[in-house]
Amino acid sequence: MSTSITIVCVAGEASGDASCAALVQAVRQRLPGARFWGIGGRRMAEAGVQLLYDSSRWGAVGVVEALRLVPALWLAQQNLKRRLAQQPPDLLVLVDFGAFNVPLAKWAKGRGVKVFYYFPPGSWRRSLPQRNDLPQCTDCIVTPFPWSADLLRRAGANAHFVGHPLLDRVHPSLSEAEFCERLNLQPKGLRIGLLPGSRRQEVRFLLPTMRQAAELLCQLGTDVQFVLALAPSVQDEEVRRVFTGSAVQWRVARELTYDVMAHSHLLWCCSGTATLEAAILGTPMIILYRVSRWMELEYHLRKRSLNLTFIGLPNLIAQRSVCPELLQHAATPQNIVAHSLTLLPGTEQHQLQRKALQEVKSLLGEPGATDRAAQLLLECLDIHHVNTR
């Protein structure tokens, strides 16, 4: 039966690409002959998804930056719709990326295509937007937060909480000793991990500030080693441009993000999925957010319209201040250093944040979310009894 099954997957950003790739691998264990195609990034391609478009360059911070992508996204959506109309799949799997995927879900559902929504947009929120089309344009919704499933079910959706799939894949690949040896670090020395984000805009605005903060911290006499975790989308030239001439000794780590998170004593972390990954690993962090002047206006309007007190995922999930957030003009080198000094190992704030991060992790459910999501996907296909290899 599985040889005739076609599943189309659409994910638009790095976190969605990783979650969808893991789901595809879990489904393949159950349906080895299924065919996958769609839109995604490198990880989905490695999982065997035939990509119609590579979405790795589609990441944008806010509407202002996203406007530049509108023509490309519109063209991609039209071409995808044309392919779906010509070759209707057995299932359309959509991962987050609401501005693109929700309209696509409406279009597909109206043409009789089954829609499986993995990671509904804004699922961390404790209330649904006034207009919510997901119950009407999906056959099944799988969400990583229990309150999200409750809200969607009350709105009439077939929604399920399976736990957060990050619990399945967020773990270091090296021991602390191996990590220090790989990057030529002093094992007993203080380590601060820098995570400037994966989008070009994030890196452009955060990386120079991080360099200045590191230099200021060293000038105060703090003996610290800095490790820069780079996403695949960040070019070496961007890093060289920022750090040329710096008196601080930097270590650059690629493909070792979880190791940097796990084996650092403190993180300077761009707002986004990385903050939740760091929370799972239990490493204290300072959450940073800097954008252009145009995007700053949008940020304030969006924060007000959504009635958000925080923007960092650990704080949003806990509904209280777990990690300090330094946003826009507050994200100065001086403020970063001041907060860092209160969060170093041995301080009360370091211990309090570690304890609070464990509480955040406990709200994410149990490991095995990806396998549970894969089983629900099979049920959406009306396939119930398939043994994994």
Steps between C-alpha positions, in 0.01 A plus 500: 500500500775746594650498151200695369497763775617852423549756776575867432683690777539878534730667755640850477770554761789314661304374802211381284741336257660302785166396654356396166813303409475303826131432433574379147764260632254362758231453233748330266565237767130416484445557127834433331354531152328836547603788275567846647535829319440864583670812633766505771868525575814290521379264772182410316704434186731272701192318632401420143250775420521603134505880523300712261649808673776546757350720774823546697532856371140591577558580868415863580466696822167682487273630228731775374778255415247242377358742243811450288419130485135541397552462122708183541259352755196581287658338195600193704149465639341528155733237357438274798123533460534415131696185585253402772207544261673288234622233742281502815694336786360264759591753768627857528724552804547863604751611763459843668571781242147634541500785246576248224348180635161608637380640164640188336305283746175681411566456129590132534212411731258665260621261230466187706865456605553372854694751711723406795629808686810439709590792730209742453621863487527672838428178687682636807221756550250445782208627289395467137475800266146629443506361148635149490450300181695188598204295632324537163797444268676204666430133556747463785710745702800386704628756748798503740318671790209355704312829532513545122327165444231587755430837339484355149272214606262748660498686170397181320834368373625143507804602705751289691781578745792262447776677692772715352718330235802702612516264798585221254789671328649766729805335651875551463699275270823536702592470865627814670857373479464416130343839432786686670758292318331553163496880540827530693328634814623487858269244667500685834454843344183707486317466166237729348318380190385750237197418285426792266223323308462346155342787306724752328324794668549355847870437448559843348353684798608272787851384419675840532325557834614160622859580402491829693348332805768228494778756481348704783467192721865413441606857579336460841748223574264206455686197365253357250503292182250589227355243262298616201240248379429563134195384308566353152340809345765734651790563265862500622554838337233658722683378809843610380365845424378542858788341692803617305726691739330381818730446797268225631579137422204348318415140426262438212284188506296375205258209522559497878223731620363262764852433627562875535171532689563201726866567581488878552442654841297789357344579160440825316214381286296652219126485562343199327496120512858497630378636835275197548778263394728660759224469761473127432874468557469709816762766421432852635469765231446864418248542217592766244300669226619776266348605168496801267314824580216411265465159658514650849171682437344179375635313804332743742167490310502120483590462866214733594246335268581154636511631857844346553695566818796290374641382168735219616346153484608392852332812642190461283459137600562565871286818483760679711852637471733201504776644279588870468396650167704786354303638208597763246657803675535300822722246320820696558843354578485662845163340584609161370808510721307621805251212474778252425680582823185412698453168312848349520542161672489529878253790501150471641345608170685223316350235726152655495492512121619141469216391727245705305620353169433152636144612571465625143628167368245312710218682316612354166379146571699180458749388232355307207297785350621434146393135511161595642457760225592240237234264636238774481607571143438135410158516663425810293580283196267230642798269555490359850707187541852545366800352675820708513822339388 
